[in-house]
Amino acid sequence: MGSPQAAGGQSGVTIAGRFETALDDVDEPGLAGPELLPVRLARAAARTLRVDGAGLSLLDAAQQRVPLGASSAPAELAERLQFTVGAGPCMTAHDTRQPVFAVEDELQHRWPAFADLLRGATPFRAIVALPLRPALTGNGAIDFYFERSEGVLALDVFEAMSVGELVSSALNDAAVWSTSSAADGPEWLTGPTPSRRAAVWEATGKVGVELEIGAPAALALLRSRAYGSGSSVDDVAAELLSGRLRPMDLRPPPDSVE
């Protein structure tokens, strides 16, 4: 694949030029600051490619999924729903390091639980997930969301991959020049979206200690509670850490004895 700068564009403007313009246009005061760089990048990616939503995520060294930012509230929710069921296009792209293209029928066939939640809570009906080249802090991926399956067919895959390269470069550059310590990671790992997911890992540890089970089993209990209550794992974690929910409340009821 050629460089993003060489990609074609509208009226002779390169894909890199279009992306830079879109990024400059994300100038809302509430999105300023290095910790919100992933949100700005996701919005610029969605605008550049004219998709209905975009989201960035990372699989860190501990193999924990960290959402970094999304172009909109529905796009952010779509990631939480995927994490709640523990399967979906972006997680597959993370695992295989291969692009995943999923129109509505494919979503329903491969990930029925996620597809049902996505249809019920968001306007999205199709997803393209692309792995990003390895970053300093882990392997990334970018999701593009579509309200209609036809949007996937209209997506210029070369442009989408070029935008992914530009996003990776921006994150890596920011990590290199970050003023945070190496232990803390770059500032874009401290935004509200990553912090919300960090609470999940804290809650998982709390459940594991109190119930004397391993982290995978603890996370499975959080997921089961979230799916059964129509919420997300992130919401269940917040309830646990606030004390509104106790770890023992996550245990399934014992079988009744006749």
Secondary structure, DSSP 8 states (H G I E B T S, - for coil): ---GGGS--GGG--HHHHHHHHHHH---GGG-SGGGHHHHHHHHHHHHHT-SEEEEEEE-TT--EEEEEESSHHHHHHHHHHHHHT-SHHHHHHHH-S-EEE-HHHHHHH-HHHHHHHHHHSS--EEEEEE---BTTBEEEEEEEESSTHHHHHS-HHHHHHHHHHHHHHHHHHHHT--S-TTT--GGGSSHHHHHHHHHHHHHHHHHHHHT--HHHHHHHHHHHHHHHTS-HHHHHHHHHHTSS-GGGGS-------
